[in-house]
Amino acid sequence: MRDVRAQGVDVLTLGQYLRPSDQHLPIARWYTPDEFAELKRFGLALGYRHVESGPLVRSSYHAWEQVEAAKA
């Protein structure tokens, strides 16, 4: 997260890998909602303008809010 922020990225999305089929890599571990909340707090403390963090978050998740945050 630090390295990405150092490159000027100011919007970050963090989600959980979900195994689409038995042919794909297994899930190494599940992250808890508290861990995702901590990652969001950490990202904001690093200076990201907007962080979406949760098990089902994808890059399009609340995309409009992310665009608006990036403009601010």
C-alpha positions as CSV (number, residue, x, y, z in Angstrom):
1,M,0.0,0.0,0.0
2,R,2.9,2.4,0.8
3,D,4.6,1.7,-2.6
4,V,1.4,2.2,-4.5
5,R,0.6,5.5,-2.7
6,A,4.2,6.7,-3.3
7,Q,3.4,6.5,-7.0
8,G,0.6,9.0,-6.6
9,V,-2.3,6.7,-6.5
10,D,-5.1,8.2,-4.4
11,V,-8.0,5.7,-4.8
12,L,-7.6,2.1,-3.5
13,T,-9.9,-0.9,-3.6
14,L,-9.2,-4.0,-1.5
15,G,-11.3,-7.1,-1.8
16,Q,-11.1,-10.8,-1.0
17,Y,-10.1,-13.3,-3.6
18,L,-13.0,-15.6,-4.4
19,R,-12.2,-18.9,-6.0
20,P,-14.4,-19.1,-9.2
21,S,-14.0,-22.9,-9.6
22,D,-12.1,-25.9,-8.5
23,Q,-9.7,-25.3,-11.4
24,H,-8.5,-22.0,-9.8
25,L,-6.1,-21.4,-6.9
26,P,-7.6,-22.2,-3.5
27,I,-8.3,-19.4,-1.0
28,A,-5.3,-19.2,1.4
29,R,-7.3,-17.5,4.1
30,W,-10.4,-15.5,4.7
31,Y,-10.0,-11.9,6.0
32,T,-12.4,-10.7,8.7
33,P,-14.5,-7.5,8.4
34,D,-12.4,-6.0,11.2
35,E,-9.2,-6.7,9.2
36,F,-10.8,-4.9,6.1
37,A,-11.8,-2.0,8.3
38,E,-8.2,-1.8,9.7
39,L,-6.8,-1.8,6.1
40,K,-9.1,1.0,5.2
41,R,-8.0,3.1,8.2
42,F,-4.4,2.4,7.4
43,G,-4.9,3.4,3.7
44,L,-6.5,6.7,4.7
45,A,-3.7,7.4,7.2
46,L,-1.3,6.9,4.3
47,G,-3.0,9.7,2.4
48,Y,-5.3,7.9,0.0
49,R,-8.3,10.1,-0.7
50,H,-10.7,7.1,-0.9
51,V,-10.4,3.5,0.2
52,E,-13.0,0.8,-0.4
53,S,-12.2,-2.3,1.6
54,G,-14.3,-5.4,2.1
55,P,-14.7,-9.0,1.2
56,L,-16.9,-8.4,-1.9
57,V,-15.3,-5.1,-3.0
58,R,-14.3,-4.9,-6.7
59,S,-12.8,-2.0,-8.6
60,S,-16.3,-0.9,-9.8
61,Y,-17.7,-1.0,-6.2
62,H,-19.1,2.5,-5.5
63,A,-17.1,3.7,-8.5
64,W,-18.9,7.1,-8.6
65,E,-18.0,7.9,-5.0
66,Q,-14.4,7.0,-5.8
67,V,-14.3,9.3,-8.8
68,E,-15.8,12.1,-6.7
69,A,-13.2,11.5,-3.9
70,A,-10.4,11.7,-6.5
71,K,-11.6,15.1,-7.7
72,A,-11.7,16.6,-4.2
